[in-house]
Amino acid sequence: MKKLGALVRVKSVVPLEKFQVRLGFDDGTVRVIDLEPFLWGPVFETIRNDPKVFRSVKVEGGTIVWENGADIDPDVLYYDLKPAWMEKHEAVR
């Protein structure tokens, strides 16, 4: 299991090409992250299928969110962790 450092929160988000975003974190780190692996499951369906909905991403409560309530844990994004669905899938193997 990967040991995490300090908790960080998202301060800014800028949608880029396809499913990429530029995230600014509260420790000053800026990263470009491809969110495609995280957009799995019914709550992300409209986000995956409609670029306008994807681009409506915003920061709320220290993480990125969409109007339908979908969000992604900021620690997962900052520490480059695997999406939960991927970990569950690998555990079944």
N, C-alpha and C positions, 0 to 999 in steps of 0.2 A: 504494500500500500504506500502510495506517495505521501510523504510528510509535507504538510502545508506550512507556509510561513504566516506572516501577519495577514489578517483579513483585510481585503481591499474592496473598494466599491467603485462602480462605474460613475464617472462624472460627466462624460459626453459620449455621444454616438453620432457618426456620420455614415449613412448608407453609401456604399461604393458600387462597383460592378457586381452583377449576379447576386450572390448571397454574402458578399464581403461587407464588412463594416470596419470603420476606424473607431476604436474605443480609447477614450482617455480615462485613466484610473486616478483615484485620489492620491496616489503616491507619486504622480507625475509621469508614470509610464504610459506610452501610447503604443497601441498594437493594431495591426490589421489582421482581422480574424475572419476566416471563412465559416459562416454559420450553417452551411448546408448539412453537415453531420448532426447538428443539434435540432434541426427542424423536422422531427420525426413524430408521428402520432397524430391523432385527430385534431388536437388543439392547434397544430401547426399547418394543417392542410391548406387553409386559405392563404396563409403567409407564404407557403411554398408555391402556390398556384397563381398568385396575383402579385406582380411586382409592385403595384401601387400600395398594396397592404404591407408587403415586406418593408417598403421604404417609409412607412408610417411609424417605424420603431422610434421609441423615445426612452429617456432615462426617468425612472421613477423608483424611489426607495433604494437607490444605489445599484440598480441593475437595469437591464434593458427589458422593455415590455412592449406589448402591442395592445390595441384596443379590446381584443377578445379575451384578455386576461393572461395570455401566454407570456412566459418570461423564461430567462435562462440565468441560472445561478452565477453571480459574478466571480466566485472563486473557481468555478469550472472554467470560465473563460480566461481568467488571469493566469491560472496555473496549468493551462493547457491539458485539462483532464478529459477523459473520455466521457461522452454523453451517457447518461444513466441507461438508456435503452441498449447501448452497445455493451456495457458491462454486464447487464442481465443476459444478453444474447451469448456472450462469451462464457458466462458461468454455466450455461445449459450444456455447452459442448462437452 
